[in-house]
Amino acid sequence: VLRGLGFPIELLCGAFRPMSYGWKRVYYTARLAALVKGMDYSVQCDGPVAVSGSRNIRLGQRCRLGAGVELRTKGDGRITMGDDTRINRGCSLISYAHITIGDFSLVGEYVSIRDANHGLERGEPMRYQPHTCSPIEIGRDVWIGRGACILAGAAIGDGAVIGANSVVTGDIPPFTIAAGVPARHIRE
């Protein structure tokens, strides 16, 4: 009996799977649009996107966000993404100042982009100190590899490539490949 019922149910589920994926994308994109004012209808979400804080976020046209992306702004913090950017699953963008990502940029899975750090004064626990922050500027057509960490004050020039699991703490010139901890210029 189970085999007889299982096969038709399996076929039915297989037929509706592509349709359910499309509806999920519509649902998650609509959910994001409810949280981000002025979002363009061309933005796509592959899964749930967490938005918190002041929600001072601007997403360009045709941006695509993967499942599990986190967008958080605190106080005066802002996140600005250009047109045709791709933020893959599991990325965290946390802003206390300003994070800018240029048009056509690609951000690999599980990348962390944070423009703030805990205070480091002696005599008071770091946990209770105010954050120090410095804007992050990511240029046009930049590719940031999986697991990279972009820290406060970093500036990545147009057309640059950041290797997987690298830590960017300063300036990366345009049209260069950088990798390592901290990220260093490898070649043009």
MILUM-248493 format. One line per 10 residues: for each residue x, y, z of N, C-alpha, C, O. Coordinates in pm, whole numbers. Atoms other than C-alpha are relative to their C-alpha. Layout:
! residues N
X/Y/Z/X/Y/Z/X/Y/Z/X/Y/Z; ...
END
This chain:
! residues 188
83/-119/0/0/0/0/88/125/0/63/218/-77; -87/-118/-7/278/246/94/73/23/-132/89/137/-176; -69/-15/129/466/175/-230/-98/54/-106/-61/138/-188; 99/-43/96/148/224/-430/-36/147/15/-55/217/-85; 30/-141/-25/74/561/-267/125/88/-11/117/204/-52; -124/-79/-2/435/672/-242/42/51/-136/84/166/-149; -44/-40/133/509/679/-614/-79/119/-57/-17/213/-106; 73/-117/51/222/914/-716/29/127/80/37/236/23; -32/-117/-83/299/1145/-421/138/54/-36/159/175/-42; -135/-40/39/666/1148/-518/-2/76/-133/65/178/-147
13/-70/129/574/1245/-876/-63/137/16/-17/234/-45; 69/-127/-23/340/1518/-755/94/102/65/99/218/25; -95/-89/-68/601/1665/-521/110/45/-96/150/161/-94; -103/-35/98/862/1655/-797/-48/102/-101/29/187/-144; 57/-94/97/631/1843/-1032/-15/139/59/1/238/-12; 21/-130/-62/565/2122/-781/127/61/60/125/178/98; -122/-50/-61/923/2159/-653/51/128/-68/79/225/2; -46/-126/63/1032/2418/-917/-93/116/29/-47/229/47; 95/-106/-26/715/2615/-858/13/49/144/4/169/169; -11/-42/-140/761/2615/-480/126/83/21/126/175/103
-122/-80/-11/1117/2747/-520/-27/142/-47/18/238/16; 33/-133/52/984/3037/-728/-86/78/98/-64/198/116; 84/-69/-96/716/3118/-471/79/39/124/54/145/181; -83/-35/-115/971/3109/-190/81/125/-29/93/214/55; -78/-117/37/1187/3359/-376/-87/126/3/-44/230/52; 93/-114/-3/884/3589/-422/-32/37/145/-31/155/180; 35/-25/-140/790/3552/-54/115/70/74/92/171/140; -113/-59/-72/1140/3628/81/35/139/-51/77/225/26; -24/-133/55/1182/3923/-154/-104/98/51/-71/211/86; 106/-87/-52/846/4067/-47/23/30/148/-1/142/194
-29/-19/-142/943/4017/316/112/103/19/105/187/109; -108/-98/-7/1266/4211/258/-50/139/-38/-12/237/25; 53/-129/43/1078/4488/74/-80/68/111/-84/191/119; 74/-57/-112/861/4534/383/93/62/104/51/148/181; -96/-49/-99/1176/4601/589/92/109/-53/144/189/24; -93/-97/61/1382/4811/344/-81/95/-87/-133/56/-192; 80/-99/72/1210/5129/227/62/31/-136/184/42/-149; -45/-41/132/1232/5215/-141/75/-107/-77/144/-76/-174; -71/107/70/1368/4875/-247/-59/-20/-139/-181/-21/-155; 44/19/138/1351/4821/-623/-61/-139/-16/-17/-235/48
68/128/21/1121/4543/-744/89/-104/-66/55/-222/-66; -88/95/69/1413/4384/-935/94/-75/95/164/-167/52; -85/69/-98/1595/4277/-614/-55/-141/21/-176/-162/20; 40/139/-21/1591/3900/-552/61/-54/129/173/-19/165; -49/68/-120/1626/3694/-234/-13/-150/-20/-119/-199/-59; 1/145/14/1718/3326/-241/-53/-70/125/-79/-190/122; 48/55/-126/1600/3276/118/-19/113/98/-16/230/60; 23/-106/-98/1538/3463/441/122/91/16/236/44/19; -103/-101/-24/1738/3786/491/-37/69/130/-149/119/145; 25/-64/-130/1769/3924/846/38/148/-9/150/181/-46
-23/-145/0/1737/4303/871/-31/50/140/-137/21/195; 25/-51/-134/1776/4480/1204/68/135/18/145/180/-66; -57/-130/-32/1869/4809/1366/-81/112/-62/-203/103/-73; 66/-118/54/1791/5145/1207/-52/-20/-142/-128/62/-192; 46/37/135/1734/4980/866/31/107/-104/-46/125/-199; -42/-101/97/1916/5258/681/78/-72/-110/201/-73/-111; -57/88/102/1978/5039/376/-52/41/-137/-171/67/-154; 39/-26/139/1978/5111/3/54/-113/-86/175/-135/-91; -38/109/89/1980/4820/-241/-21/46/-143/-129/95/-177; 10/-39/140/2050/4890/-608/-89/-95/-79/-138/-195/-27
83/83/87/1859/4745/-899/69/-134/-26/191/-142/-37; -43/136/33/1891/4371/-967/102/-58/98/180/-146/61; -82/62/-104/2076/4298/-642/-57/-139/29/-177/-162/15; 47/134/-37/2059/3935/-535/66/-38/132/188/-32/146; -46/33/-135/2088/3825/-172/-27/-147/28/-138/-196/4; 13/141/-31/2147/3468/-63/-72/-24/131/-96/70/208; 67/38/-125/1974/3282/218/92/26/118/212/0/111; -76/-20/-123/2086/3377/567/88/124/1/172/137/90; -75/-126/-3/2231/3718/477/-54/84/115/-174/87/141; 38/-87/-111/2231/3959/773/40/142/-35/156/168/-69
-23/-142/24/2199/4337/721/-38/74/128/-155/80/164; 28/-68/-126/2233/4536/1044/64/138/0/182/153/-31; -51/-137/-13/2269/4912/1091/-31/49/140/-141/27/192; 19/-54/-135/2315/5080/1426/23/150/-4/114/197/-72; -16/-145/-7/2273/5451/1500/-3/64/-138/-102/52/-210; -10/-66/130/2390/5649/1197/51/-93/-110/75/-48/-222; -54/96/98/2512/5336/1018/-88/-11/-123/-211/-3/-116; 70/15/128/2422/5290/651/66/-111/-80/186/-134/-69; -50/99/96/2458/5012/396/-54/40/-136/-175/56/-154; 39/-39/135/2456/5108/29/60/-99/-98/182/-116/-103
-46/93/103/2477/4850/-251/-38/55/-136/-149/104/-156; 25/-44/136/2508/4939/-617/-84/-100/-77/-129/-202/-24; 79/86/87/2324/4784/-906/75/-130/-31/198/-133/-37; -52/130/43/2376/4417/-1000/103/-60/95/192/-133/51; -90/62/-97/2558/4323/-679/-58/-134/44/-179/-155/41; 40/133/-44/2548/3966/-550/63/-26/135/185/-29/148; -46/34/-134/2574/3888/-179/-46/-143/25/-166/-169/34; 34/141/-15/2588/3511/-128/-39/-35/143/-28/47/235; 58/44/-127/2444/3310/158/96/13/118/217/-2/106; -73/-2/-126/2553/3353/516/85/122/24/162/123/121
-82/-120/-18/2712/3698/476/-60/90/108/-181/96/126; 43/-99/-101/2698/3958/755/56/135/-38/177/150/-58; -39/-138/24/2705/4331/682/-52/80/120/-172/98/135; 35/-70/-123/2712/4529/1009/60/139/-8/182/153/-21; -49/-136/18/2736/4908/992/-38/92/115/-155/103/153; 19/-109/-95/2781/5176/1255/34/132/-67/-5/238/-18; -38/-119/77/2926/5424/999/-62/-11/-139/-175/34/-160; 54/14/136/2883/5341/628/76/-111/-74/199/-111/-78; -56/103/87/2941/5035/409/-55/27/-139/-176/34/-159; 39/-23/138/2939/5101/35/56/-112/-86/175/-144/-77
-42/103/94/2952/4825/-227/-41/46/-139/-159/74/-163; 25/-50/134/2982/4928/-593/-75/-97/-90/-95/-213/-57; 72/79/101/2795/4805/-899/79/-124/-41/202/-122/-44; -52/125/57/2856/4451/-1029/93/-78/92/163/-169/46; -90/69/-92/3043/4337/-717/-59/-133/45/-181/-148/53; 37/133/-45/3035/3975/-597/59/-24/138/179/-3/159; -46/31/-135/3058/3877/-231/-30/-147/26/-146/-188/26; 13/145/-19/3121/3507/-165/-71/-36/129/-103/50/211; 70/51/-117/2956/3292/98/75/29/129/198/26/134; -49/-14/-138/3005/3363/469/104/110/17/192/99/102
-88/-116/-15/3188/3694/422/-55/89/110/-176/105/123; 38/-93/-105/3184/3934/718/54/138/-36/174/155/-57; -39/-139/29/3187/4310/647/-51/83/116/-171/101/133; 36/-73/-122/3193/4518/967/84/127/12/207/122/9; -73/-127/-7/3282/4885/998/20/50/143/54/167/162; -15/-41/-140/3298/4891/1381/77/-105/79/76/-224/47; -72/87/-93/3512/4746/1658/-35/41/142/-78/154/164; 16/-35/-141/3479/4733/2035/114/92/42/223/86/-14; -106/-84/-56/3672/4994/2231/103/-85/72/74/-196/117; -111/77/-58/4008/4886/2372/68/71/117/185/44/146
-60/-73/-113/4066/5120/2668/17/-93/119/-68/-177/147; -24/80/-120/4218/4964/2977/-89/48/114/-129/165/118; 74/-36/-119/4025/4960/3301/-151/-18/-11/-221/-10/90; 143/25/17/3682/4892/3154/-16/-118/-94/54/-126/-195; 18/114/89/3557/4568/3002/-34/45/-143/-114/137/-163; 24/-36/140/3560/4585/2619/-148/-6/-34/-198/72/-114; 142/18/27/3202/4469/2620/-82/126/26/-182/150/-42; 76/-119/-38/3086/4795/2781/51/129/-63/-7/235/-42; -55/-120/63/3298/5036/2579/-75/32/-129/-124/-58/-197; 65/-36/127/3149/5232/2289/83/-51/-119/205/-64/-112
-68/46/121/3229/5107/1941/76/114/-66/36/231/-59; -69/-93/88/3485/5279/1724/-33/-45/-142/-41/-165/-169; 40/40/135/3391/5288/1357/67/86/-105/106/200/-80; -60/-67/115/3530/5384/1019/-63/-61/-125/-74/-183/-135; 71/52/118/3354/5354/680/81/-101/-81/204/-99/-80; -59/97/91/3422/5069/438/-47/35/-141/-166/56/-164; 30/-31/140/3439/5141/64/45/-116/-87/164/-147/-94; -28/109/93/3417/4851/-182/-40/49/-138/-155/86/-160; 22/-57/133/3450/4956/-548/-90/-82/-90/-157/-177/-47; 79/67/104/3282/4846/-868/70/-128/-45/192/-135/-47
-50/123/60/3322/4494/-1009/108/-66/86/209/-114/34; -93/63/-95/3501/4363/-698/-51/-141/29/-172/-164/36; 34/138/-36/3508/3990/-617/66/-30/134/188/-26/146; -49/34/-133/3541/3897/-249/-26/-148/22/-140/-193/20; 10/145/-13/3614/3528/-193/-65/-46/129/-77/30/225; 72/64/-112/3435/3295/48/76/14/132/196/-10/139; -55/-4/-135/3492/3352/418/90/117/31/150/121/139; -85/-116/-26/3680/3681/384/-62/88/108/-182/81/135; 44/-93/-104/3658/3944/657/49/139/-39/170/161/-54; -33/-137/37/3648/4314/565/-26/85/124/-139/93/172
10/-70/-127/3718/4535/867/-7/152/-17/16/204/-126; 19/-146/-2/3662/4901/961/115/73/-69/232/42/-46; -99/-83/68/3841/5154/740/55/-59/-128/136/5/-194; -52/63/121/3907/4912/453/-55/72/-124/-168/120/-125; 39/-56/129/3897/5046/98/51/-95/-108/171/-119/-119; -36/96/105/3893/4802/-194/-31/66/-134/-145/103/-160; 15/-69/127/3950/4953/-539/-79/-77/-103/-99/-198/-90; 76/60/109/3751/4885/-855/75/-118/-60/197/-113/-76; -58/114/70/3811/4547/-1018/93/-86/82/159/-174/25; -90/79/-85/4004/4403/-721/-62/-136/32/-184/-152/28
42/133/-42/3986/4038/-616/61/-28/137/181/-11/156; -46/34/-134/4010/3934/-250/-11/-151/17/-118/-208/-1; -4/145/-13/4115/3574/-186/-87/-51/114/-115/21/209; 82/64/-102/3904/3334/18/70/3/136/191/-16/143; -47/-1/-139/3945/3360/398/103/108/31/174/98/131; -92/-111/-25/4149/3681/371/-62/99/99/-184/102/117; 44/-105/-91/4128/3965/624/51/133/-54/172/156/-59; -37/-131/57/4123/4316/473/-12/105/109/-119/127/165; -4/-101/-106/4228/4585/718/33/140/-51/21/237/23; -41/-130/54/4345/4866/487/-42/15/-144/-148/-33/-185
31/-29/140/4356/4977/125/51/-109/-93/164/-156/-80; -37/93/106/4360/4736/-169/-13/78/-131/-122/124/-164; 5/-80/124/4451/4910/-498/-93/-61/-105/-120/-181/-101; 86/50/107/4224/4881/-802/72/-105/-86/193/-100/-104; -45/100/97/4263/4583/-1038/119/-83/50/209/-117/-27; -103/87/-55/4483/4381/-804/-67/-121/67/-186/-119/98; 44/116/-76/4453/4041/-641/71/6/135/194/20/140; -58/-5/-134/4505/4041/-264/-51/-121/78/-165/-164/61; 40/114/-82/4500/3753/-17/88/-5/124/195/56/129; -79/22/-121/4620/3653/326/-61/67/122/-165/132/116
41/-60/-127/4591/3762/688/119/74/57/209/11/111; 95/-86/72/4618/4055/662/21/-11/-150/127/-55/-196; -5/9/146/4543/4075/289/111/88/-55/124/204/-18; -110/-71/65/4845/4176/79/-11/-17/-151/-67/-115/-200; -1/3/147/4889/4253/-290/78/-122/-48/191/-145/-5; -67/117/58/4973/3935/-485/45/31/-144/160/10/-180; -35/-38/137/4958/4053/-846/-110/90/-58/-216/108/1; 95/-86/70/4784/4283/-1090/-109/-84/-64/-199/-31/-128
END
